[in-house]
């Protein structure tokens, strides 16, 4: 008799009372829904195998990454989508395995832009396995693939992503897939018949709402495997296997003969002319073509869930075709969504300054892991979103901090609570966080004004809230370090804040009585209001008082002209303090400059 099935919460019905998920409010976010579907699909594939949580089959979810160059933030969605689902399943007490298949035995397709020390001479390596291409100059890693893989592994560690990494170079060259390769060659006619259904079909052109720049197109592009050919088909017939040349190591080869009984395979290299005959039952220098390789691995690993990018999801693409080819290997196609484009706010500036598309490591230089996880968790996979590298990052952090406060006081919506929980912790525990999470925009302003002087930064930050002063910069880390990195790497030099060395005497002399009075009102209130909240009240209140209203008057109680007067007053202060029309938020700027210097620059 079959054991109890897994219910919609991921708990066995007999054990529902002890399941922590069942005891909490049921979440309705996309991650929970996919986790439900994945658990049910896993149970369907092994009916009756589980009689308890302890004996439930291991649920396998998968991602695939090609370390052909910097692994960018669009590729990160390939990992974060199954990670979040796997983590939800793990929270429910079930065993789950998140595989990341490093497609490091793929061919080197092109020389990527923006890699220091790389020039077009690297084009000579096109066609070789990525693990046979030398690492970029100055790298500490043995080859191209390991160099770019290492940066991603480090970022995933910081993001709290638990995974099992599989090198396809190791799998193929050690003979792990030998039986699968021989099986594919025996059934090459069946594979060819499936592929033939799609070879003449072309997907309709996609409508583009707005033009993308070159870097955005690169971010939208997948590994490139979707564009690879589906196997050689010459006078000797169709073959789903590509040997790497024994002389030049490139995959620009053509199989000219194959014998199923002896497994003797003959190929010639279209580049160097080298030819040889090998026994495929003992030959490990080649791989199945992508549209066969991917479904083979689904069957071999028992993958239940794997998302796919738009480059793999069009009619006739690898995901659709793989759904039929996987049956040849005795497996089933995983369930999983097509995930949408991840854009970059500030892309043009970045691509012009460093080339290429930003990576998870680039993002983690300027934002905490919790914020980056949240950006992927709060949007369904089929929804596109942008990651900010420009001023928009300050607004994103404001939004995150507001959510944090709502979660703390119990006023957040259920879906927002779920996304927040997935951002700040995994099934393994809470991610390290900043002890005193001061506003990002404030930290960025302080880092900008102090230009790396830690003692000055601490002085300013300790004055933000005199009743609870910051005792050490470490309390504001790592958020402070992220904000400082953003200022130093993503704010142009002409937008950096440089406080005047001396007062602008000519401007002070030219002021009319109303402007001079506004400065006197500000200076008279400095000492009493010397905190972030106090100075905010003061700088917004001066124009109100000048117009005959209370400094505490709300916008609803004031005429529209007050906003104009405030803008004029703020512009005057910026000119006197930093010589520009705008700058960091004035309360932060005043704290940074210090009372004595403010008085000097404002003509006291």
JOJO-V884117 format. One record per residue. N is the residue number from 1. PHI is phi in radians with two decimals (* if undefined). NEAR is the number of other ideal C-beta (glycine too) atoms within 8 Angstrom. D_CENTER is the distance of its C-alpha to the mean C-alpha in Angstrom with 1 decimal. Layout:
n	phi	near	d_center
N	PHI	NEAR	D_CENTER
N	PHI	NEAR	D_CENTER
This chain:
n	phi	near	d_center
1	*	2	45.7
2	-1.16	5	41.9
3	-1.34	11	40.1
4	-1.12	9	38.4
5	-1.43	8	35.4
6	-1.40	13	32.0
7	-1.57	9	32.0
8	-1.15	4	29.3
9	-1.58	11	28.0
10	1.58	15	27.6
11	-1.84	14	30.8
12	-1.26	14	34.0
13	-1.03	8	36.6
14	-1.19	5	39.1
15	-1.92	10	36.6
16	-1.05	11	35.1
17	-1.13	6	36.8
18	-1.68	4	35.2
19	-1.44	13	31.6
20	-1.10	8	29.6
21	-1.20	11	27.6
22	-1.14	9	30.9
23	-1.42	6	32.2
24	-1.71	7	29.4
25	-1.14	4	28.9
26	-1.16	7	27.4
27	-1.49	11	23.9
28	-2.14	8	23.3
29	-1.36	12	19.5
30	-1.09	7	17.9
31	-1.12	13	16.8
32	-1.08	12	20.5
33	-1.12	9	21.8
34	-1.16	12	19.9
35	-1.06	13	20.9
36	-0.98	11	24.5
37	-1.13	9	24.5
38	-1.18	15	23.1
39	-1.10	14	25.8
40	-1.13	9	28.4
41	-1.15	11	27.6
42	-1.10	12	27.7
43	-1.16	12	31.1
44	-1.10	7	32.4
45	-1.33	10	31.8
46	-2.38	9	33.8
47	-1.08	7	36.3
48	1.37	6	38.3
49	-1.27	8	36.5
50	-1.84	14	35.4
51	-1.99	5	38.1
52	-2.80	10	36.0
53	-1.01	10	32.5
54	-1.19	4	33.4
55	-1.79	8	34.4
56	-1.10	12	31.7
57	-1.10	10	30.1
58	-1.19	7	26.7
59	-1.46	15	24.1
60	-1.89	12	22.0
61	-2.06	17	18.5
62	-2.48	16	16.7
63	-2.35	16	13.8
64	-2.30	11	14.6
65	-2.28	15	13.1
66	-1.83	13	15.3
67	-1.43	16	15.3
68	-1.47	13	17.2
69	3.11	8	15.5
70	-0.98	11	12.3
71	-1.50	14	9.5
72	-1.59	13	7.2
73	-1.21	15	3.9
74	-1.20	12	6.4
75	-1.10	11	7.2
76	-1.06	13	4.4
77	-1.14	14	6.2
78	-1.06	13	9.2
79	-1.68	14	8.7
80	-1.17	13	7.7
81	-1.09	15	10.5
82	-1.20	16	13.2
83	-1.05	13	12.2
84	-1.11	12	12.8
85	-1.18	14	15.9
86	-1.07	14	17.1
87	-1.16	12	16.9
88	-1.13	14	18.9
89	-1.11	14	21.4
90	-1.15	13	21.7
91	-1.09	9	22.4
92	-1.43	14	25.2
93	1.60	9	26.8
94	-1.64	12	26.3
95	-1.45	8	25.4
96	-2.49	11	22.2
97	-2.19	10	20.8
98	-1.75	14	17.2
99	-1.56	14	17.7
100	-1.99	13	15.3
101	-1.54	11	17.5
102	-1.44	14	17.1
103	-1.39	13	18.8
104	-1.50	15	20.4
105	-1.76	13	23.8
106	-1.19	14	22.7
107	-1.30	11	24.5
108	-1.30	13	23.5
109	-1.59	7	23.3
110	-2.80	7	23.0
111	-1.46	10	22.7
112	-1.26	10	19.2
113	-1.32	7	19.4
114	1.38	8	18.7
115	-1.74	12	19.4
116	-1.05	6	22.1
117	1.48	7	25.3
118	-1.81	9	24.7
119	-2.28	6	27.3
120	-1.16	5	28.7
121	-1.10	5	30.9
122	-1.25	9	27.9
123	-1.09	8	28.6
124	-1.12	5	31.4
125	-1.60	11	28.9
126	-1.02	11	27.7
127	1.83	11	28.5
128	-1.45	13	28.3
129	-1.08	14	26.0
130	-1.03	18	22.9
131	-1.39	12	24.4
132	-1.79	9	27.6
133	-1.64	13	26.1
134	-1.03	5	26.6
135	-1.18	11	23.7
136	-0.95	10	23.2
137	-0.98	7	26.0
138	1.52	5	25.9
139	-1.27	7	23.4
140	-1.56	2	24.4
141	-1.79	8	23.3
142	-1.28	4	25.8
143	-2.71	12	24.2
144	-1.00	15	21.5
145	-1.10	14	19.4
146	-1.13	13	19.6
147	-1.07	13	18.6
148	-1.42	13	15.2
149	-1.14	13	14.8
150	-1.04	9	15.6
151	-1.11	12	12.8
152	-1.24	14	10.3
153	-1.05	9	12.7
154	-1.10	9	12.9
155	-1.13	13	9.3
156	-1.13	11	9.5
157	-1.09	8	12.9
158	-1.18	8	11.9
159	-1.45	12	9.5
160	1.34	11	12.7
161	-1.52	10	11.8
162	-1.65	10	15.4
163	-2.68	11	16.0
164	-1.89	7	18.8
165	-1.56	8	18.1
166	-2.18	10	20.6
167	-1.47	10	21.5
168	-1.23	13	23.1
169	-1.06	13	25.3
170	-1.11	9	26.7
171	-1.11	11	27.2
172	-1.27	12	29.0
173	-1.30	9	31.0
174	-1.64	7	32.3
175	1.47	7	33.6
176	-1.01	7	31.6
177	-1.67	11	31.4
178	-0.99	9	34.9
179	-1.14	6	36.4
180	-1.18	12	33.6
181	-1.14	11	34.2
182	-1.10	11	37.9
183	-1.11	10	37.5
184	-1.09	16	35.5
185	-1.18	14	38.2
186	-1.17	7	40.9
187	-1.86	9	39.2
188	-1.08	13	38.3
189	-1.15	7	40.6
190	-1.15	8	38.8
191	-1.12	15	35.4
192	-1.07	12	36.8
193	-1.14	8	38.3
194	-1.16	11	35.0
195	-1.13	12	33.3
196	-1.09	7	36.4
197	-1.09	7	35.9
198	-1.99	11	32.8
199	-1.10	8	33.7
200	-1.71	4	35.5
201	-1.55	8	33.3
202	-2.07	5	30.9
203	-1.20	9	28.3
204	-1.10	4	29.2
205	-1.07	4	27.5
206	-1.43	5	24.6
207	-1.33	4	25.3
208	-1.91	6	23.1
209	-1.17	3	23.3
210	-2.61	4	22.7
211	-1.18	4	22.5
212	-1.84	8	19.2
213	-1.37	9	19.4
214	-1.02	7	19.1
215	-1.19	13	15.7
216	-1.17	11	14.4
217	-1.09	9	16.3
218	-1.14	11	14.7
219	-1.18	15	11.2
220	-1.32	9	12.9
221	-1.31	8	14.6
222	-1.48	10	14.0
223	-1.21	12	15.5
224	1.68	11	18.8
225	-1.10	12	20.5
226	-1.10	11	21.2
227	-1.65	5	23.6
228	-1.21	10	25.4
229	-1.20	5	29.0
230	-1.79	11	30.0
231	2.20	16	32.8
232	-1.45	10	36.0
233	-2.39	7	38.9
234	-2.09	8	42.0
235	-1.11	4	45.7
236	-1.51	8	45.0
237	1.88	7	42.8
238	-1.59	10	39.1
239	-2.39	12	37.2
240	-1.53	13	33.6
241	-2.25	15	33.4
242	-2.09	11	32.7
243	-1.35	14	34.3
244	-1.52	14	33.1
245	-1.02	14	36.2
246	-1.27	7	38.3
247	-1.84	7	39.2
248	-1.78	9	36.3
249	1.26	9	33.4
250	-1.60	14	32.1
251	-1.66	12	31.6
252	-1.42	8	33.7
253	-2.08	14	36.3
254	-2.24	8	38.5
255	-1.32	14	40.0
256	-1.83	10	43.7
257	-2.81	9	45.1
258	-2.66	12	44.2
259	-2.05	8	46.6
260	-1.12	7	45.4
261	-1.26	4	48.2
262	-1.54	6	47.9
263	1.08	12	44.2
264	-1.25	11	45.3
265	-2.19	15	42.8
266	-2.03	12	43.7
267	-2.43	11	41.3
268	-2.23	10	41.7
269	-1.63	14	39.2
270	-1.35	6	39.1
271	-1.71	9	38.2
272	-1.83	8	40.7
273	1.45	6	43.1
274	-1.12	10	42.8
275	-2.47	9	43.9
276	-2.76	7	44.3
277	-2.02	7	45.1
278	-2.29	10	43.2
279	-1.71	9	43.3
280	-1.17	13	40.1
281	-1.35	7	40.8
282	-2.47	7	40.5
283	-1.78	10	38.3
284	-2.16	9	34.6
285	-1.92	7	33.6
286	3.10	10	31.9
287	-2.66	10	29.6
288	-1.18	13	29.6
289	-1.14	13	28.2
290	-0.94	12	24.8
291	-1.20	14	26.2
292	-1.84	14	28.3
293	-1.04	10	26.1
294	-1.09	12	23.3
295	-1.15	16	25.9
296	-1.02	15	27.8
297	-1.23	11	25.0
298	-0.97	18	24.5
299	-1.22	13	28.2
300	-1.09	10	28.3
301	-1.61	9	25.5
302	1.19	9	26.4
303	-1.22	12	23.0
304	-1.76	12	23.1
305	-2.43	16	19.6
306	-2.72	12	17.1
307	-1.35	14	15.1
308	-2.48	10	15.4
309	-1.40	12	14.0
310	-1.08	11	16.6
311	-1.26	11	17.9
312	-1.91	12	19.2
313	-2.09	10	20.5
314	-1.38	9	23.2
315	-0.97	7	26.9
316	1.41	10	27.9
317	-1.42	12	24.5
318	-1.09	12	23.6
319	-1.23	12	22.5
320	-1.18	11	25.6
321	-1.15	14	27.9
322	-1.04	13	26.5
323	-1.07	9	27.6
324	-1.61	7	31.1
325	-1.20	14	31.0
326	-1.04	14	29.6
327	-1.13	8	33.1
328	-1.10	11	34.8
329	-1.66	14	33.2
330	1.36	5	34.1
331	-2.04	11	30.7
332	-2.17	8	28.9
333	-1.22	10	25.9
334	-1.15	11	22.9
335	-1.50	8	22.1
336	2.76	9	18.7
337	-1.50	9	17.3
338	-1.45	11	16.3
339	-1.76	12	12.8
340	-1.59	9	12.6
341	-1.12	8	11.2
342	-1.87	13	8.2
343	-1.64	11	10.1
344	-2.20	16	10.3
345	-1.45	11	13.1
346	1.64	11	15.1
347	-1.05	14	14.2
348	-1.02	8	17.9
349	-1.11	11	18.5
350	-1.17	13	15.7
351	-1.15	14	16.7
352	-1.35	5	20.3
353	-1.55	6	20.0
354	-2.22	6	18.0
355	1.40	7	17.6
356	1.33	14	14.9
357	-1.96	13	11.3
358	-1.10	11	9.1
359	-1.82	13	7.1
360	-0.97	14	5.0
361	-1.09	10	8.7
362	-1.08	10	9.5
363	-1.14	13	7.4
364	-1.27	13	9.0
365	-1.22	9	12.2
366	-2.04	13	12.6
367	-2.51	11	11.2
368	-1.26	11	11.9
369	-0.97	11	9.8
370	-1.04	11	11.5
371	-1.16	12	10.3
372	-1.15	14	6.5
373	-1.06	15	7.7
374	-1.10	14	10.1
375	-1.06	11	8.2
376	-1.44	12	7.3
377	-1.37	13	10.7
378	-1.45	7	12.9
379	-1.92	9	12.6
380	-1.07	6	14.2
381	-0.96	12	12.6
382	-1.46	7	15.1
383	-1.76	7	14.2
384	-1.40	8	12.3
385	-2.71	8	10.8
386	-2.09	9	9.9
387	-1.88	13	8.0
388	-1.58	12	11.1
389	-2.06	16	12.3
390	-1.88	9	15.8
391	-1.04	6	18.2
392	-1.07	10	16.3
393	-1.07	14	14.2
394	-1.17	10	17.6
395	-1.18	9	18.1
396	-1.06	11	14.8
397	-1.17	13	16.0
398	-1.03	11	19.4
399	-1.12	8	18.2
400	-1.11	11	16.5
401	-1.14	11	19.7
402	-1.13	8	21.9
403	-1.12	12	20.2
404	-0.99	10	20.6
405	-1.18	8	24.3
406	-1.17	11	24.9
407	-1.10	11	23.7
408	-1.13	6	26.0
409	-1.66	6	29.0
410	1.44	6	28.5
411	-1.75	4	28.2
412	-1.34	10	24.7
413	-1.28	5	24.5
414	-0.97	10	23.9
415	-1.13	9	20.7
416	-1.22	12	19.3
417	-1.10	11	20.7
418	-1.11	13	18.9
419	-1.10	12	15.4
420	-1.12	13	16.3
421	-1.08	8	17.7
422	-1.25	15	14.7
423	-1.40	10	12.7
424	-1.64	10	15.4
425	-2.65	8	16.7
426	-2.03	9	16.6
427	-1.06	5	19.8
428	-1.47	5	20.4
429	2.39	5	20.6
430	-1.41	6	19.2
431	-1.27	11	16.5
432	-1.00	4	18.3
433	-2.39	9	18.5
434	-1.22	11	20.4
435	-1.12	7	24.0
436	-2.08	7	24.9
437	-1.33	8	21.9
438	-1.19	12	23.6
439	-0.94	8	22.3
440	-1.03	14	19.6
441	-1.13	10	21.6
442	-1.17	12	24.6
443	-1.08	15	23.1
444	-1.12	14	21.9
445	-1.10	14	25.4
446	-1.13	14	27.0
447	-1.10	14	25.0
448	-1.15	12	25.9
449	-1.22	14	29.6
450	-1.49	12	30.2
451	0.88	5	28.6
452	1.58	6	27.8
453	-1.49	7	30.9
454	-1.09	8	29.9
455	-1.14	6	33.4
456	-1.21	9	33.3
457	-1.07	13	29.9
458	-1.12	11	31.3
459	-0.99	9	34.4
460	-1.17	14	32.7
461	-1.14	14	30.3
462	-1.24	9	33.3
463	-1.63	11	35.1
464	-1.08	11	32.6
465	-2.38	8	34.2
466	-0.99	7	37.6
467	-1.32	4	38.2
468	-2.51	4	35.2
469	-1.18	8	34.6
470	-1.23	12	31.7
471	-1.53	5	33.3
472	-2.72	6	30.8
473	-1.08	11	27.6
474	-1.06	6	26.2
475	-1.13	10	26.3
476	-1.67	13	23.8
477	-1.68	9	21.4
478	-1.52	8	18.6
479	-1.03	13	17.9
480	-1.04	16	20.7
481	-1.10	8	19.3
482	-1.14	13	15.9
483	-1.14	13	18.0
484	-1.12	12	20.4
485	-1.11	10	17.8
486	-1.11	15	16.6
487	-1.03	12	20.3
488	-1.32	7	21.1
489	-1.96	8	18.4
490	-2.23	10	17.6
491	-1.88	9	20.9
492	-1.00	6	23.7
493	-1.00	4	26.8
494	-1.30	4	29.0
495	-1.86	5	27.0
496	-1.28	9	27.3
497	-1.66	10	30.0
498	-2.16	6	33.3
499	-1.27	11	35.9
500	-1.03	11	39.4
501	-1.39	3	41.8
502	-2.57	5	44.8
503	-1.14	10	45.7
504	-1.48	10	46.0
505	-1.06	6	49.7
506	-1.08	6	50.4
507	-1.15	9	47.9
508	-1.07	11	49.3
509	-1.18	6	52.8
510	-1.49	5	51.9
511	-1.22	10	50.6
512	-1.36	5	52.6
513	-1.11	6	53.9
514	-1.12	7	51.1
515	-1.16	9	48.3
516	-1.11	9	50.3
517	-1.13	9	50.8
518	-1.08	13	47.1
519	-1.17	13	46.5
520	-1.13	8	49.4
521	-1.08	11	48.0
522	-1.13	13	44.6
523	-1.10	11	46.4
524	-1.13	6	48.7
525	-1.74	10	45.9
526	-1.01	14	43.6
527	-1.03	6	45.1
528	-1.20	6	45.2
529	-1.88	10	41.6
530	-1.38	11	39.9
531	-2.76	10	36.6
532	-1.08	12	33.4
533	-1.16	7	34.7
534	-1.11	10	38.2
535	-1.20	15	37.4
536	-1.08	9	35.3
537	-1.07	10	38.4
538	-1.20	13	40.6
539	-1.18	14	38.9
540	-1.38	10	38.5
541	-1.45	10	42.0
542	-0.96	14	44.1
543	-1.10	13	44.2
544	-1.14	13	45.1
545	-1.08	11	47.9
546	-1.07	11	49.2
547	-1.53	11	49.4
548	1.63	4	51.4
549	-1.88	10	48.9
550	-1.28	6	47.7
551	-1.12	11	44.6
552	-1.59	5	43.4
553	-1.06	8	43.8
554	-1.49	6	40.9
555	-0.94	6	39.7
556	-1.17	4	41.7
557	-1.57	6	44.8
558	-2.02	11	44.4
559	-1.26	5	45.3
560	-1.07	6	42.6
561	-1.11	7	44.2
562	-1.10	13	42.8
563	-1.06	8	39.3
564	-1.14	8	40.7
565	-1.13	11	42.6
566	-1.11	10	39.6
567	-1.06	8	37.7
568	-1.13	9	40.8
569	-1.11	12	41.1
570	-1.10	10	37.4
571	-1.08	10	37.8
572	-1.08	12	41.0
573	-1.09	12	39.4
574	-1.06	13	36.5
575	-1.08	12	39.1
576	-1.28	14	41.2
577	-1.64	15	38.4
578	-2.24	11	36.0
579	1.27	7	37.9
580	-2.38	7	35.4
581	-1.32	5	35.2
582	-2.35	5	31.9
583	3.06	9	29.9
584	-1.09	11	28.2
585	-0.95	8	29.3
586	-1.01	12	33.0
587	-1.03	10	33.4
588	-1.16	14	30.9
589	-1.08	15	32.5
590	-1.11	12	35.9
591	-1.07	13	35.0
592	-1.17	14	33.6
593	-1.21	11	36.7
594	1.61	8	39.0
595	-1.02	8	42.2
596	-1.08	6	44.6
597	-1.23	9	42.7
598	-1.04	13	41.9
599	-1.07	10	45.6
600	-1.13	9	46.5
601	-1.23	14	44.1
602	-1.66	14	45.2
603	1.46	7	48.9
604	-1.17	5	50.1
